[in-house]
Amino acid sequence: MNPTYNFENKVALVTGAASGMGLATAQAFAEAGAAVVLADVDDGAVRAAAEELASYGHRAIGVTCDVTDESQTAAMVERAVTTFGRLDMAFNNAGVQVPPMDAADEPAENFDFVNAVNLRGVWAGMKHELRQMREQGSGVIVNCSSLGGLLGMPQRAAYHASKHGVIGLTKSAAVEYAPKGIRINAVCPGVIDTPMAADMVENQAEAMAEIMKEQSIGRLGRADEIAAAVLWLCSPGASLVVGVALPVDGGFTAH
């Protein structure tokens, strides 16, 4: 059983919220009483997700946002504040993978794409969230890194570079903004049962089998388990937690 939180009168923003870990986290914020802004590049899916939450009596809106476009990211944060009056919590979760490839053969297009979403997208989101939180003098941001931000694996140099970068962003911004009443941390999910993992199971079966050998708990993680970690980091229970990269990976990085 997960702890329960009271986020009444709080406003949360989640990117990559149309599915997987983002959707699970948006649902968890809503169930804890927060007003939630769900953002995703998939217009139809994110609006449907927000409408479903609203149908259960939650305050929720869906916003279309491509996090690689800073102007869209700025507009996303502005929409959150215009609609709900403030921004208390943000989960910068939007992310992509590229096919595994020998580092000597990887095209620049792959590197640019994965870093545009996973790293620059987090940077832009955090930048504009911080502007609002700085004005308020309070707020919590959780950035989504990965076990790939904590270690290296063959044929994943570009993806892991993006996720290592997220941790660097997180730590530097965390020490800058903690004195201003704003906490920033990162979660590092292991292999989670999401559409992205389903694609790996289908198209990268051998690589997935090797990865699962190192996941000590012996199963895929669940999206709601990542949501639980994000909500804890946003809660008063984590009031002294600043600049961490928290593995939520079933023991993978403990090896």
JOFEN-V957678 format. One line per field, one symbol per residue. ss: DSSP state (H for helix, E for strand, - for the rest). phi: phi as a letter, one per 20 degrees, with the letter a starting at -180 (. if undefined). A space follows every 10 residues. Layout:
BEGIN
ss = ???
phi = ???
END
This chain:
BEGIN
ss = ---------- EEEEE----H HHHHHHHHHH H---EEEEEE --HHHHHHHH HHHHH----E EEEE-----H HHHHHHHHHH HHHH----EE EE-------- -------HHH HHHHHHHHHH HHHHHHHHHH HHHHHH--EE EEEE--HHH- ------HHHH HHHHHHHHHH HHHHHHHHHH -EEEEEEEE- -E--HHHHHH HHH-HHHHHH HHH------- E-HHHHHHHH HHHH-HHH-- ----EEEE-- -HHH-
phi = .ffdcddgmd cdccemefal fffffgffff feoffcdeca fegfffffff fffffeneeb cdcebeffdf fffffgffff fffdnabdbb dedgacdcff bggfdffgff ffffffefdf ffgfffgfff ffffffnaqc ccdeeagfed bdbgmcffff fffffgffgf ffffffdgfe ncdcbcdcfe edfcgfffff ffdcgfffff fffeegfmbf fdgfffgfff fffeegfdfd ecmedefcbm ngeff
END
